[in-house]
């Protein structure tokens, strides 16, 4: 028996990190306000630190979420210590973010938007923009030298002519 509709589950999955950080930030704010009313400087410092860290992580997670689409596509993406792993029905592959030469955003009739990632050995990896865990690619892409964060996010949000060159060495 499902208590939640599938769309609600997908929405909660996508927004889980900002929602959790919002709750933690509200807890820190309550702690700070209680400390102010009780003149407790230690609780004030702890609550203020929780609020500041919560806001920073909330902003970072919001940017990561705005980068991704709902996870209803083909495949699963994992990122571990600059190692990008992509599994799809035909198998899987792994490559290092240090070996990326170029990133392009392409349109595909079958799967919608896809990342077309070229590596140093000439391999071309195609990852659907709506693959499960796709938001983790944002962190991997941010480690690339001289990548434009605003261009990366705006190219995902805005439709237009494809292919769009996102980054190249």
Protein Blocks (a to p, Z undefined) as FASTA:
>chain_A
ZZbdfklmmmmmmmmmmmmmmmmmmmmmmmmmmmmmnopaklmmmmmmmmmmmmmmmmmm
mmmmmmpccdfbgcjdddeehiacdddfkbccdddfklpmbdcddddfklopadddddfk
opacdddfkbghklmmmmmmmmpghiafklmmmmmmpgcdddddfbdZZ
